Amino acid sequence: MLHQHYMLCVHPRLVMRVTRRHFATRYTAKITSTSSMGRSLAAEVTMPPPLPIDNRGYILPRYDLICKATKILLRQHPQSTSTTLSFDDTFSDLSEYLQSLSITLTPLEASEILKALKTPSLALKFFQFCSSLCPNFRHESFTYNRLFLILSKSTSPHRFDQARSIIDDMLQHGIRGSISTVNILIGFFGTGEDLERCLGLVKKWDLRLNAYTYKCLLQAYLRSYDSGKALDVYMDMQRRGYKLDIFAYNMLLDALVKDEKVNQAYKIFEDMKRKHCEPDMFTYTIMIRMTGKIGKTNESIALFQEMLNKGCTLHLIAYNTMIQALAKGRMVDKAIQLFSKMVENDCQPNEFTYSVLLNVLIAEGQLSKLDIILKLSNKYMNKKIYAYLVRTLCALGHLSEAHRLFCNMWSFFNEGDKDACMAMLESLCLSGKTIEAIELLNKIHEKGLSTDTIMYNTVFTALGKLKQISHIHDLFEKMKQDGPLPDIFTYNILIASFGRSGRVDDAIKIFEELEASSFKPDVISYNCLINCLGKNGDLDEAHMRFKEMLEKGLNPDVVTYSTLIECFGKTDKVAMACSLFDEMLAKGCSPNIVTYNILLDCLERCGRTAEAVELYAKLKQQGLSPDSITYAVLERLQSGGQRKFGVRRKNPITGWVVSPL
């Protein structure tokens, strides 16, 4: 150990101040002389040894210093409501601590401190702070790498801009990155111009891509859904003798299959086996999905058997993929057989499994075999699966089969499924079985479910279309008594339903109930009432309601105007109809083809041929396409005097030829 001798003169008043200072490096000394006055002393000081270095000549980090600096940066302020000190206070304390020791951080020590600072904002601030500690401090590639790694785990929306700025800083200061730098950046950015810039850095820094770089690059192109460039990277790897692992192979295969690059997928699959990278269950599943999709069911079966022969443990996705391939090949019995084996091996089917089987049974006209599937999977049949099957069968129009399963579900389980009940209710209403729908609505509480307004509105709509007014009255009274409360849609449905059946008084009564409720009539409410009044002969009241609507600040829409124009036109008040049409245009409400058809029909019936032709020209100018009704009116216009002998289809509800609603 090298010893140097120093004479230290220490003033007594300074002794306490000196002893309070804490040093990271210890000094040893022995007293060699004293003064009789007590004012000075001489001591021999042993200097600390030089910092240790590793076998490559790099200074080893001082871990006591790293721990202390990290503690300062992460410590909590005792009098602050925030969890940490402000950046300014924290770095001021760190700077004071380092100056008290006359110590300069090394880049390796800075890197170790960065490693402990997991908060990206704090790490970035410390990285920038290092340069201010010492004029000679210079970040090296590994400190930049450490910061890039920290930013790659950040969720900040500014992380990409920050990384770009750091790259600029590296280039500005002439710092040459390593291939690890490029690998980190490729994984961080992944796509677009940033990826191309990463590749540019390889050339700028005269680096050589390694196996991991190729893997990062391959995955980056796959994440950006560019299987073509990913395949180019793979081919380049092959030429350079680099190999992929099973995970990367599966990613590449999956991308090629999704992009329907069948030949390339076959080649990669064969390469895997030649390069002694054994395909696993995921590999086979990908290939089975591809061969099944292109209709090569026998190849799918062969791949599945090969997978079994290799002892791969099958999971749900593998079974589902193979069942789907068999379904694509219309092999119903083989699909059911595999389903049986799946259940036997304690692999629980999910909704996708049942949907594939259900669709192939329906497509092949073998829905009766659904009972076989249900029996095979009896131990897995729960309320959720039953509900899914009921909803799916209802959606596909197989009401009787859905109803049978729904009844089974109702019998087997004490609690019902609201979605299944809703699907069943909608199907009953669509098929006109309103009595059964009302019965279900009344019994739903037996399974621990409560009815809601949507359920009631569904039944009201079906009853209104079939003009079953007595049932509407009874159900509405029950709803008001037992709940749920009607909403604006309920009132609108009822007004339209009563109007459709000619029950004007009932429609007005419901409208008045709506006005007295917590809801207020909207444009649709007025449209329903105006349509009811106009179509049932009370045109003055309909027009008055139209004015009332305007007074309340509601803007009439195309349905409002079309309804009134039709009502006035059918009662030979064509001038009023034309006036409403002009008003509609003036207020910026664009007529649709129905509006034009109504007014064309009115003008044609009263012999105002020139105006009808002019209106047709306006229709074309607006860019609307004439429909069959438009052409029927034009044909009557051309027939001239024979128009009164023409046979015209009447609306079964209003008795009128053209109706917008």
Disulfide bonds with the S-S distance in Angstrom:
none
